[in-house]
Amino acid sequence: MRRFVLVGAGGTGSMIIDPLLRYLTNIYHEADSWELGIIDGDSVEEKNLSRQLFDASSVTVNKAVALVNKFPYYQNLIAIPEYLGTDNIRRFLVDGCVVLIAVDNFLIRALIEQHCLELENCVVINGGNEEATGSTQLWIRCGGKDITPPISFLHPEILAGGEDRAEMSCQAIAQLDGGTQLITANMASAMFMLVALMQIAPIILNEFNNADLADPIVWTELQFNLPKGTTFATDNRSRRGWQED
């Protein structure tokens, strides 16, 4: 069974879930051949309703649970109402998994990267956005080797550290700044994460056994700016300092 894990069920995570489920159903014809876990320890608040895929009935409900409740006909959709942290990451991110990061948290991105460096095979798609701009990175590992650069390759800021939400109190988490984001930026981030997933579909469908794993990859990072109406895609394998070997 192919395991997909969506880390974060807020702005971007809630926007990607519907098209993501449709896409996975389309490429995997057997329902029991894949599963999608949604990880988030946060609960829906009224302030979330203007830019996240929740309604008033979901307020105070855990975000992962609230999203799963919207799609009861998917038996392979699983809510994991926890914050991802050092104590549980090995349970959820296993060899061969596809991880979609939709959290505005450098520490979690760094933790996922560190853990996935220990895996033989995995795909990490990282989406992030500010108020009206954002970017998506695509990182692939196969046979213990990086096929594309890790997400920190050109973004060392994610390694700056911070507090592990999985080990923080509810009161402390409530004081954290969630940032300012437009619903359109959340939607754009979700769309480009899905585009990244579609780009590497041949790799995951062939269980990381493609003869040429790099063949379908056109870009490894895409940046967008909504006010300017621009997108800029690059293949970071061409950047100085990156070596596949």
FENGIRA-V451257 format. One record per backbone hydrogen bond with DSSP energy under -1.0 kcal/mol. CO is the residue of the C=O (numbers start at 1). NH is the residue of the N-H. If there is no record, write none. Layout:
CO|NH  CO|NH
This chain:
2|35  3|98  4|37  5|100  6|39  7|102  10|14  12|16  13|17  16|20  17|21  18|22  19|23  20|24  21|25  22|26  23|27  24|28  30|33  33|2  35|4  36|78  37|6  38|80  39|8  42|63  44|60  45|48  46|49  48|51  48|52  52|54  55|58  56|59  58|61  61|44  62|66  63|67  64|68  65|69  68|71  71|74  74|77  76|36  78|38  80|40  80|82  85|89  88|91  88|92  89|93  94|97  97|123  98|5  99|125  100|7  101|127  105|109  106|110  107|111  108|112  109|113  110|114  111|115  112|116  113|117  115|118  116|119  120|144  121|96  122|141  123|99  124|139  125|101  126|137  128|135  131|182  132|226  133|130  134|224  135|128  136|222  137|126  139|124  140|147  140|148  141|122  142|145  145|142  150|153  155|158  156|159  157|160  164|167  165|168  169|173  170|174  173|176  182|186  183|187  184|188  185|189  186|190  187|191  188|192  189|193  190|194  191|195  192|196  193|197  194|198  195|199  196|200  198|201  200|204  201|205  202|206  203|208  204|207  206|209  212|215  214|217  220|138  221|234  222|136  223|232  224|134  225|229  225|230  230|225  232|223  234|220  234|221  235|238  236|239  239|242
